Amino acid sequence: MDKRWNEKEPSASREEPSKPITQGEMAVIDENPNSGAVVTGLEADSKRASMYRVALAPESGGASELLTVHEDTLINMRLLKGRRLSAEEWDELRKSEEVEQAYRASLGLLNRKARTRKELEEALKRKAFSHEAIAACLDRLNIHRLINDTEYAVRYADQKVTYQRKGSRLVKQELLRRGVGKNDVERALSSLDAETEQASAVALARKRWPSVKGATQREREYKLMAVLQRRGFPPQMARDAVRQAVSEAGEETSGSGGEWDEPFDPLLD
């Protein structure tokens, strides 16, 4: 396809100042609310691959409209110079442009960091895209496997537990807040290595233990257990991590057996 404009633009010296629409002209427009448009020009977008700009002249008169569409739309709708579009086709073309804009915006967001389907949906809403455009955009991203909540959840859980020392319970809450489905969350948590989570709990306990304050050894241990549980580690895993951290520090734990199973105030810290 010829990538140059097919529409000959008028010379600036011959351009006449715009005139206000008369009542008669307004009546013509009102009588033809469903009139279509004619393609008057096509041009490839030099900055974006596979994108084309389409110039349209309303049949009812008025200013021309310039839309940017994907090459697939250009082919599917057989957009050539002189092609007449019905009102329905014109509306479809406008909608395809909005979907393309939403898609490009999504690629920019995903280029910065991975996101869930729900996170992208909310981001596109904030950019004022229509519900229809957002839905079509997300379906297109899903088809091209650019968003996949199942894979996202598995990677997220592994990274948070391994590198940020978060427990599985906190990771579950975070994934649910990001809009990941319960089944995907459970699959991601089941894929976690128990030894890796335990090692993260011990590493956090070892780091925090020297700075934990308390009037007694027992109070210090309970405070540290509260810290670990707030980070999402299961109670027994938190207890084991505290025992190990205290032991490595050359100290003896204050409790054993049933004493460790007594309730404690997680807000002490």
For each residue, the residues with C-beta under 8 A, 3 or more apart:
1: 42 44 74
2: 6 42
3: 43 44
4: 43
5: 8 9 41 42 43 55
6: 2 40 41 42 43 81
7: 40 41 55 81
8: 5
9: 5
10: 14 15
11: 14 15
12: 15
13:
14: 10 11
15: 10 11 12
16: 19
17:
18:
19: 16
20:
21: 25 26 29 62
22: 25 26
23: 26 27
24: 27 28
25: 21 22 28 29 61
26: 21 22 23 29 30
27: 23 24 30 31
28: 24 25 31 32 60 61
29: 21 25 26 32 33 60 61 62
30: 26 27 33
31: 27 28
32: 28 29 35 59 60
33: 29 30 87
34: 87
35: 32 58 59 60 87
36: 58 59 84 85 86 87 89 90
37: 56 57 58 59 65 84 85 90
38: 56 57 59 82 83 84 85
39: 42 54 55 56 79 80 81 82 83 84 85
40: 6 7 55 56 57 64 81
41: 5 6 7 54 55 81
42: 1 2 5 6 39 52 53 54 55 74 79 80 81
43: 3 4 5 6 52 53 55
44: 1 3 51 52 53
45: 48 51 52 53 68
46:
47:
48: 45 51 104
49:
50: 70 71 72
51: 44 45 48 68 69 70 71 100
52: 42 43 44 45 68 69 70 71 74 79
53: 42 43 44 45 66 67 68
54: 39 41 42 66 67 68 69 74 79 93
55: 5 7 39 40 41 42 43 64 65 66
56: 37 38 39 40 64 65 66 67 85 90 93
57: 37 38 40 64
58: 35 36 37 61 62 63 64 65
59: 32 35 36 37 38 84
60: 28 29 32 35
61: 25 28 29 58
62: 21 29 58
63: 58
64: 40 55 56 57 58
65: 37 55 56 58
66: 53 54 55 56
67: 53 54 56 93 94 97
68: 45 51 52 53 54 97 100 101
69: 51 52 54 73 74 79 93 96 97 100
70: 50 51 52 73 74 96 100
71: 50 51 52 74 75
72: 50 75 76
73: 69 70 76 77 79 93 96 100
74: 1 42 52 54 69 70 71 77 79
75: 71 72 78
76: 72 73
77: 73 74 85 89 92 93
78: 75 83
79: 39 42 52 54 69 73 74 83 93
80: 39 42 83
81: 6 7 39 40 41 42
82: 38 39
83: 38 39 78 79 80
84: 36 37 38 39 59
85: 36 37 38 39 56 77 89 90 93
86: 36 89 90
87: 33 34 35 36 90 91
88: 91 92
89: 36 77 85 86 92 93
90: 36 37 56 85 86 87 93 94
91: 87 88 94 95
92: 77 88 89 95 96
93: 54 56 67 69 73 77 79 85 89 90 96 97
94: 67 90 91 97 98
95: 91 92 98 99 132 133
96: 69 70 73 92 93 99 100
97: 67 68 69 93 94 100 101
98: 94 95 101 102 129 130 133
99: 95 96 102 103 133 136 137 140
100: 51 68 69 70 73 96 97 103 104
101: 68 97 98 104 105 129 133
102: 98 99 105 106 124 127 129 133 134 136 137
103: 99 100 106 107 137 140 141
104: 48 100 101 107 108
105: 101 102 108 109 123 124 127 129
106: 102 103 109 110 120 123 124 137 138 141 146
107: 103 104 110 111 146
108: 104 105 111 112
109: 105 106 112 113 115 120 123
110: 106 107 113 114 115 120 141 146 147
111: 107 108
112: 108 109
113: 109 110
114: 110 152 155 156
115: 109 110 119 120 123 147 152
116: 119 120 147 149 152 178 179 180
117: 120 121 138 142 147 149 179
118: 121 122 178 179 180
119: 115 116 122 123 178 179
120: 106 109 110 115 116 117 123 124 138 141 147
121: 117 118 124 125 134 138 179
122: 118 119 125 126
123: 105 106 109 115 119 120 126 127
124: 102 105 106 120 121 127 129 133 134 137
125: 121 122 128 129 134
126: 122 123
127: 102 105 123 124
128: 125
129: 98 101 102 105 124 125 133 134 137
130: 98 133 134
131: 134 135
132: 95 135 136
133: 95 98 99 101 102 124 129 130 136 137
134: 102 121 124 125 129 130 131 137 138
135: 131 132 138 139
136: 99 102 132 133 139 140
137: 99 102 103 106 124 129 133 134 140 141
138: 106 117 120 121 134 135 141 142 147
139: 135 136 142 143
140: 99 103 136 137 143 144
141: 103 106 110 120 137 138 144 146 147
142: 117 138 139 145 146 147 148
143: 139 140
144: 140 141
145: 142 148
146: 106 107 110 141 142
147: 110 115 116 117 120 138 141 142 152
148: 142 145 151 152
149: 116 117 152 153 179 180 181 184
150: 153 154 184 187 188
151: 148 154 155
152: 114 115 116 147 148 149 155 156 180
153: 149 150 156 157 175 180 184 185 187 188
154: 150 151 157 158 187 188 191
155: 114 151 152 158 159
156: 114 152 153 159 160 171 174 175 178 188
157: 153 154 160 161 168 171 175 188 189 191 192
158: 154 155 161 162 191 192
159: 155 156 162 163 164
160: 156 157 163 164 166 170 171 174
161: 157 158 164 165 166 167 168 171 192 196 197 200
162: 158 159 196 200
163: 159 160
164: 159 160 161
165: 161 200 201 203 204 231
166: 160 161 170 171 174 200 231 232
167: 161 170 171 197 200 201 228 229 231 232 233 234 237
168: 157 161 171 172 189 192 197 232 233 234
169: 172 173 232 233 234
170: 160 166 167 173 174 230 231 232
171: 156 157 160 161 166 167 168 174 175 188 189 232
172: 168 169 175 176 185 189 232
173: 169 170 176 177 232
174: 156 160 166 170 171 177 178
175: 153 156 157 171 172 178 180 184 185 188
176: 172 173 179 180 182 185
177: 173 174
178: 116 118 119 156 174 175
179: 116 117 118 119 121 149 176
180: 116 118 149 152 153 175 176 184 185 188
181: 149 184 185
182: 176 185 186
183: 186 187
184: 149 150 153 175 180 181 187 188
185: 153 172 175 176 180 181 182 188 189
186: 182 183 189 190
187: 150 153 154 183 184 190 191
188: 150 153 154 156 157 171 175 180 184 185 191 192
189: 157 168 171 172 185 186 192
190: 186 187
191: 154 157 158 187 188
192: 157 158 161 168 188 189 196 197
193: 196 197
194: 197 198
195: 198 199
196: 161 162 192 193 199 200
197: 161 167 168 192 193 194 200 201 233 237
198: 194 195 201 202 237 240 241
199: 195 196 202 203
200: 161 162 165 166 167 196 197 203 204 233
201: 165 167 197 198 204 205 228 233 237 238 240 241
202: 198 199 205 206 240 241 244 245
203: 165 199 200 206 207
204: 165 200 201 207 208 227 228 231 233 241
205: 201 202 208 209 224 228 238 241 242 244 245
206: 202 203 209 244 245 248
207: 203 204
208: 204 205 211 212 224 227 245
209: 205 206 212 220 224 242 245 246 249
210: 249
211: 208
212: 208 209 220 223 224 227 269
213: 220 223
214: 217 218 219 220 222 223
215: 219
216: 219 220 254
217: 214 220 221 251 252 253 254
218: 214 221 222 254 255
219: 214 215 216 222 223 268
220: 209 212 213 214 216 217 223 224
221: 217 218 224 225 242 246 253 254 255
222: 214 218 219 225 226 264 265 268
223: 212 213 214 219 220 226 227 268 269
224: 205 208 209 212 220 221 227 228 242 245 269
225: 221 222 228 229 235 238 239 242 264
226: 222 223 229 230 264 265 266 267 268 269
227: 204 208 212 223 224 230 231 269
228: 167 201 204 205 224 225 231 233 237 238 241 242
229: 167 225 226 232 233 234 235 238 266
230: 170 226 227 266 269
231: 165 166 167 170 204 227 228
232: 166 167 168 169 170 171 172 173 229
233: 167 168 169 197 200 201 204 228 229 237 238 241
234: 167 168 169 229 237 238
235: 225 229 238 239
236: 239 240
237: 167 197 198 201 228 233 234 240 241
238: 201 205 225 228 229 233 234 235 241 242
239: 225 235 236 242 243 260
240: 198 201 202 236 237 243 244
241: 198 201 202 204 205 228 233 237 238 244 245
242: 205 209 221 224 225 228 238 239 245 246 253
243: 239 240 246 247 253
244: 202 205 206 240 241 247 248
245: 202 205 206 208 209 224 241 242 248 249
246: 209 221 242 243 249 251 252 253
247: 243 244 250 251 252 253
248: 206 244 245
249: 209 210 245 246
250: 247
251: 217 246 247
252: 217 246 247
253: 217 221 242 243 246 247 256
254: 216 217 218 221 259
255: 218 221 259 260 262
256: 253 259 260
257: 260 261
258: 261 262
259: 254 255 256 262
260: 239 255 256 257
261: 257 258
262: 255 258 259
263:
264: 222 225 226 268
265: 222 226 268
266: 226 229 230 269
267: 226
268: 219 222 223 226 264 265
269: 212 223 224 226 227 230 266
